[in-house]
């Protein structure tokens, strides 16, 4: 039975994580409420000047519906039809509408591809779900066209798997992790992007959103504890350093912010307040760095917290050396992680330029590649700066906590000392009280505590007076 209870306790600890008190649960609730209020106020502030999102600038004005391909009628490749040499493929299919007012209707739909996308997109086949819209062909006739495959179903399935795994392995802390992730995504998509579109200062908006993400993530995942505060300080320091390096580098590298063809389109979203393209580069770098620096900060703060709790008498210099040792091990892997993440995200561009240019120096001077390298280097420097900042913050906070505990223990020990006993060196002498006698009988008292109100009540004085009287009578 004891073994079963022990195993059950281990599983409970594994599933539920750290034991939370009622005060912790109240603080978690307060964090959630504050986070919701901040996001709501930020969204209202961003939309106050009439900013319109979802303007459908993609070129398809007709409403789109989902349809499933049931039969492929024909697939024709048309070559050398245009003077610029662009070939075209037309695939005609029968499909059944899955959404819209004509749901269930069988339609004839055409998929149009050209050589700019031919190698990137396969022709539609039976069973594929496609987005379709009703447009007009070159003869002015109504015709159904496809606009792309439905990809959200598979993404939704992966998201569900992710949620299940996080909750299964993390328990209550996993739920709090998902909440923090949700709030972070809302801060980016509901606050930062609308405020950028509205023309607000991208630098301050990005910094504010990153600090909010740090606060929400650490407060919900690790609670209001010393290690959370230390990790937050270290992460904020690393992100600010990465942002400062980005600002200086944009000036030194003479960057324009036009890193690809899509960057130019951002200038026409809000012509009254054009978007600062260099600010977009800054925001991309610090948003990308905040996750890595937060990971490093929490790893170091959590490790030092565990060491301190296992050995509360450890000297602070030793705790600091442990933090630097742990940080050096983390630095090697996290810097590689960040650099490889940026290289992987821009691999197709890197391959293109490495193929078309004959030297690495020429490739690095292309602003698109320069931007990727700057992101990797600024983020890595931010990670390196996070290590000593988090270590020093953790040691400092625990040094303060130790001093506070010692002062509290000293006060408690002083209050617990009993008063010294009074030593009685001689027998108390009778005390004469000149106050008038009370008619009520006095309480029972010991001889040493009795109070005498006249000389006649004192025994040896009474006996002396009696002997004097007898001598006088004899005389």
N, C-alpha and C positions, 0 to 999 in steps of 0.2 A: 504493500500500500504506500509506504513511504517513497519507494522508487517511482511509482506511478504519479504520486503528487509532485515529485521533483521534476519528472519529465514534463508534466503538464505545466509546471511553473516556467520551465525553460521555453516551452513552445509559446506560452502566453507572453513572455518577455520578448521573444523573437518577433511575434506578430504585432504586438502593441507598441514595442519600442520603449522609450523612456517613460517612466511613470509620470503622469501629469497631475498636478493638484488642481483644486478648484480655482485658485488664483490664476494658474496657467490657462485653464479653459476660458476664463473671463478675458484674459489678455488676448487669446486667439480670436475670440469673438470681437473684441474691440478692434483688432487689426483688420479683420474682414470688413467690418462696418466702415472704418476709416478709409480703407482701400476703395470700397465701392463709392464712397462720397467723393474722393479725389478724382476718380475716373469720370464720374458723372459731371462734376464741376469742370474738369478739363475739356470734356466733349462739348459741354454747353458754351464754354469760353471760345473754343475753336470754331464753333458754328454760329457765333453771335453775329458775324458780319455777312452772313448769307452764303457761306462757302457751300458749294454743291459738289458732292462726291457721286461717282457712278454716272458720269456724263455720257457714257457710251460713245467714246471717241474711237472705238475699234473699227468702225466702218460698216458694221452691220446694224442697221436701224430697225429691222423687223424683229418681232418677238421670236425667241427660239424655243423649240420643244424637243423632248426626248423621243427617239424612235429606235426600233430594233429592226435590223436588216433581216429580211426573210428570204430574199432571192436576188442573185446577181444576174442582171440581164446581159450586160456587155461591159467590156473594159477596153478602151481604145486609146492608143498612143498616137498623138499628132505631132510630127516633127517638122522642123524648118518652116513653120507657119508664119513666124515673125521675123522681121529684119534683124533683130538683135540675137537671133538664134535660140530663144527660149522655147523649149518643147513643152507640150501639155499632155496630160492624161485625163480622160473623162471616163468615169465608172458610173453606169446606170444601174440602179437597184430598186427592188420593191422593199418597202418598209412599213411597219405598223406603228402608228403614233402611240406613245405611252403616256403622254401628258397633253394638256390643252383642251379646248372645247370639243375637238374632233377626236378625242381619245378612242383608240381601237380602229380608226379608219386606216385603210390600206392606201398608200401613196406611192408614186414613182419619184424617186429622189436621185439627184445627180451629184457625184463627188468630182470636183475640179481640182487638179493638181498641176503644178508646173515644175520645172527643173530646179527651182530654188528650194522646193520642199520635197521633191520626189524621193530623195535618198533618206529623208528624215521621217517620212510618214508612209506606212503601208496602205494599199488600197483597202477599202472596206470589204468585209466578208460576211457570210451568213452567221447570224447570232451576235454581231457587233451592235453595241448601243452607240448611237450617234446623236449629236445635236443637229437639228434641221430647222430651216426657216424658209418662209415663202417669199421668193423674190421674183425678178423679171429677167428673162434671157435677152439675148441680143436682138430678138425680134419683138420685144415688148410684151411677151406672153408670160403669164404667171407660171412659175416653175419652182419646185422644191429643190433646195440645195443643202448639202451638209456643211457644217462649220467646224467639225472636229469630233473626236471620240469623247465619250463620257468617261472621265478618269476619276471622278470624285467617289465612286462606289468603292474602288479598291483602296483609295486613301482613307476613306471612312473605316474600312475594315482594319487597316493597319493602326489607326487611331484607337479603335476599340481594343485591339490586342495590347497596345501600349498601356492603356488605362487599366486593363485587367492585370497585367504583369506588375505594374507599379503598386496597385492596391494589394495584390497577393503577397508580394515580397515586403512591402513597406507598411502594411496595415494602416493605422491611423496616421502615421507620418506620411505614408504614401498619398493619402487623401489630401493632407495639407500641401504636399508637393504639387499635386495637380491643381489645387486652388492657386498656389503661387504662380504656376505656369500660366494658368488662365488669366490672372490679373496682369501678368507681364505682357502677354499677347494683346490684351485689351488696351493696355497703356500705349502700345506701339500703333495698333490699327485704329483705335478710337480716339486717341489724343495726339500722338506725335504726327502721324501722317496728315490728319485734318489741319493741324496747326501749321505744318509746313506748306500745305496747299493754300492756306489762308494768308501766307506771307509773313508769318512770325519769324523771329530770329532762330535759325536752325540750331545754332550752337547752344543757346540757353535751353531750348526745348529738348534737345538730345541729352544734355547733361541732367536736366530735371527728370526725364523719363528713366535714365539709367540709375540715378540715385533712388528713385521710387522703386524700381525693380529690385535693387539691392535690399532696401528696407523690407519690402513685402516678402521676398524669398527667404531671407534669414529669419525674420520674425515668425513666419508660419512654419518653416521647416525645423528650425532649432529652438524657437521660443525666445523669450526675453531673458537671455542669459549672458554671462560674461563672454563666452566664446562667440556668440552671435555679434555682440558689439565689437569685439576685437576683429572678427572676420569682416564686418562691415567697414570698419575704419581702414583696414588693409586693402579691401577691394576698391573703396572709393579713392584711396590714394593712387592705386595702380591705374584706374580708369582716367583720373585727372591727368596723370603724367602722360598716358598715351594720347589724350586729347591735346595736351600742350605740345607734344612732339609733332602731332599732325598739323597743328596751326603753323608752327615754325617751318615745317617741311614744305607745306603748301607755298609759303613765300619763297623759300630757298630753291625749290624745284620749279618755280614759275608755272604751277599747275593751273589749268583753266576749269577743271571739273568735267570736261567733255571726254569721258572715258570710252564711250561707244556711240553708235548712231541714235540710240534711244535717249541719250542725255539731252540732245537738242530738243526733243519733243517736250521735255519738262518746262522749257522756257515759255511755251505757249499755253500752259494750263491756266496761269493767272497772269495776264499781261499787265494788270495794274500793279501787282507786286510780284515781279519775276522771281522765281526760285533761285537761290544762290547754289550753283552747282558745286562749288568748293565746300559749301556747308553740307551738301549731301555726302561728299566723301568723308568729311569729319564725322558725321552721324553714323555712317556705315562702319567706320573703324571703331568707335567707342562702343557701339552696340554689339559688335562682334567680340570686343575685348572684355565686356562686362561679364559674360558667362565664364570665360576662362579664369579671369582674376577672382571671381567669386568662388570658383572651385578650389583654386590654390589657397585663398584666404581661409576657407572653411576647413580644408585639410590640415593646415598648420594649427589653427586655433583649436580644432577638435583634438588633435594629437597632444598638444601642450596641456589642454584641459584634463585629458585622461592621465597624463604623467603627474600633474599636480594633485589630482584626487587620489592617485595611488600612493603618492609620497608627499603629503602636505608639508613636511619639513624640508623639502628640497630648497637649496639656495637659488635665488633668482638668477645669478650669473650662469649656473648650471642649466636652469630651465631655458635661458636665452640660447646657450650653445646647442641645446637639443633642438630648438626651433630652427636655427640656421642649418643644422645637419639635415633635418627633415626637409627644409626648403630646398637645399641643394639637390636632393634626390628628386623632388617634384619638378624642379626647374628644367631638368633635362628632358623629361617626357612631355611636360605641358608646352614647352616652346616648340618641340617637334609637332605636337598635335595642332597647334595654332598655325604654324607655317604650312604643314601639309594640308590643313583644311582650306586655306586660301589658294594653295596651288591646285588642289583638286577642283575647287569651284571654278577656276579659270583655266582648266587644262586645255580645253578646246582652243581657246584664244592663244595660249602659249604654243601649242602645236602649230597653229597657223603661222604665227610670226617666226617661230624657229625654222619653219620650212621656207618662208619667203625671204628672210634676211640671212646674210652670210656671216654675221658676227653676233656674239652675245651682247656686246656693248650697244650695238644698234637696237637690239630687241629691248634692252633695259631702258633705253631712252624713249621708247614709245609710251605715251602717257597711260594707255590702258594697262600695260605691264608695270609701269612705274607705280600706278595706283595699287596693284596687287602686292607688290613688294613692300610698299609703304604700310599697307595694312598689316602684313605679317611682322615687319620690324617694329612698328609702333606698339602693336599688341604684345609682342614678346618682351619689349622693354617694360611695358606695364606689368607683365607677369613677374619679371625679375624684381621690380620695385615693390610689388605686393608682398614678397617674402619677408624682407626686413621690417616693413611697416606693420604687418600682422604680428610678427614675433615681438616687436617692441611694445605694441599695443597690448598684447596678451600678457606679457610679463608685467607691464605697468599696472594693468587692471588687477591682476592677482596679487601684486605687492600691496596695492591699496586695500584689497579685500583681507589680506593677512593682517595688516595693521589694524583694521577695523575689528577683526575678530579678537585680536590680542587686547585691544582697549576694552572690548565688551567683557572678555574673560577677567580682566583685572578688576573692573567694576563689580562683577559678580562675586569674585573672591573676597573683595573688601566688604561687601554687604553681608557675606555669610559668616564673618569672624564674630564669635560671641563676645560680649563685654567682659572685661577682667573682673573676677570676684573680689569683693571687698574683704580685706583681712581684718579680723577683730583682735586687736592686741591687748585690750584690757576690758574688764567687765563694765558695762555701762552703769553709771552712777544714777541714783534717783534724781528726778527732776521735780523741782517745786513749781507748781503752777499757781499763780496769784489770782487766776480768774475765778469768779464765783462758782460755787458748787452747783452741779446740775442735780435736779431732783430725780432724774431718771437714773436707774442703776447702770453703772458702766459695764461695758462688755468685758468678758473674761479675758484677762491679760496675764502674761507671764510677769514674774517679779522684775525682770530687767526692762520690760516695756511699760510697767505701771506708772501712771502720772499721779503725783501727790499734790493735793490742793492746799494743805496746811501742815505745820510742823507736827501736830498731834497725830497725823496719819503715818508719819515715818516711824517704823518700829524702834530703831535704836534711839531716836530722839524721845520717843514716848517712854521708853524704859529709863532713860537718864533723868527725865523730869519726875518720874515716879520715885526714884531713889533720892533725889534732892528733897522731895516732899516728906519722905519718911525721916530723913536726917533732921529736918526742921522741926518735925513734931516731937522727936526724941529730945531735942535741945529744949 
